[in-house]
C-alpha cells in the first residue's frame, strides 16, 4: 500500500475555491468547539478539585493552542475567499 495520493484521487475531490473555503471554515469551527470543550472540562475539574490546577495546567494550554489553530484556519478560509473574489474580477 503506497503512502502517496494519486492524481486520480486528487481529481475526484476537486473543489472550487468557495467550496474549499467552506470546508476549511467548517474544520475551524469544529476546532473552536473542541477548544471550548477543553476549557469547560478544565474549569469543571478545577472547581471540584482545586488541587488539580497544579496537576493538569497543560490542558488549558492545549485549549489555547487549538483555539489559535482554529483562528488561523478561519483566516486561511478568508484568504481563499478573497482570492476567489479577486479571480472573479479578472
N, C-alpha and C positions, 0 to 999 in steps of 0.2 A: 504494500500500500504506500503510495507516494505522499510526500508531505506538501507538495505544491498544489496550486489550484490551476486547472486548465483554462484556456481561453474560452472554451465552450461553457464552462461553469460560470465564468465571469459574465459572458454574454447573456446567459439565462437570467441573471439578476440585474441587468442593466436598468438603471433608474434615471429619470430626468433630474435636473438639479433641484427643483422644488420637492420632488419625492424624496430625494436624498436628504435634503434639509429637514423634512418632516420626520424621516426615520431617525436622524441624529437627535432631533429635538425630543422625540419620544424617549430615547435612551437617556437623555439628560434629565428628563422628568423622573424617570424610574430611579436614577442615581440620587436625585434630590430627595425622593421619598425614603430611600434606604438611609441616607444621612439623617433624616428626621427620625426614623425608627431607631437608629443607633443612639441618638441623643435622648430619645424618650426612654429607652431601656436604661441608659446610663443614669439619668436623673431618678428614675423609679428605684433603681438599686441603691443609689446614694441616699435617697430619702428613707429607705427601710433599714439600710446598714451603713451609717456614715463612715465607718472604718474602711469600707470598700473603696472610698476615694483614693486611698493610698495603694490599693491593690490593683485597681483597673483604670488608671488615668489614661492609658493608651486608647481606650475605646472612644473617648471624647475626641482625641486627636485624629483617630481614623474617620470619625464623622466629619470633621473639618476637611480632611483630605478628600473624602468622597464628595462633599459639597463643592469644593474647589474644582474637582474634575467635572461635576455636573455643570458648573458655571462656564467652564472652558468649552465644554461641548455645546452649550447653548450659544456661546459666542461664535463658535465654528459654524453652527447652523445658520446664524445670522449672516455670516460672511458668505456662505454658499448662496443664500437667498439674494444678497446684494450683487453677487457676481452674475446670477441669473438675470436680474433686472438690468445689469449693465450690458449683458449679451443681447437682451431683447431690444435695447436702444440702438444697437449697431446696425 
